[in-house]
């Protein structure tokens, strides 16, 4: 329900003399902490995925290496069985070793890339931690300002309630005075018109009795 203003009897009560500026909201709370926690969760998911990929690549490499060594052993056994020349044997071994070295270099490159990704994730987590610390200080400042605003609002509310009680008492007082004045004026006019010293209440009582008798006779 809006504020009631009596423009006939009290046009100035509860009415501001200056134009009010809107909106009057002084503080906007934005939940940066939730955003930072979401970013941290995404970073953790990315890190877990990277570690899982590293584990999977290591397993694959170990399986491939085991298969290759089995192949080398098989080839060596075949070479020994068929008594091939030493040059062919050495050439084949050198070829397999070169293949293994190449695969080792690729695996080392992949490990370096994963290490760089882990370092980047660590740096990102450190930055997130610094942001969270700064955000906590901001949140504490906002909470402090809200507490002060709440105390001020409560004080203004008490003052308004006090003014309302004073206005209510004054209104009742004025109503009683107006009623007494009306009765006194009516009695005075009645005495002037009738020349009687009896109060107007006695006249009204006799009038009501006469009207009641007429109604009963009808």
Secondary structure, 3 states (H helix, E strand, C coil): CCCCCCCCCCCCCCCCCCCCCCCCCCCCCCCHHHHHHHHHHHHHHHHHHHHHHHHHHHHHHHHHHHHHHHHHHHHHHHHHHHCCCHHHHHHHHHHHHHHHHHHHHHHHHHHHHHHHHHHHHHHHHHHHHHHHHHHHHHHHHHHHHHHHHHHHHHHHHHHHHHHHHHHHHHHHHHHHHHHHHHHHHHHHHHHHHHCCCCCHHHHHHHHHHHHHHHHHHC
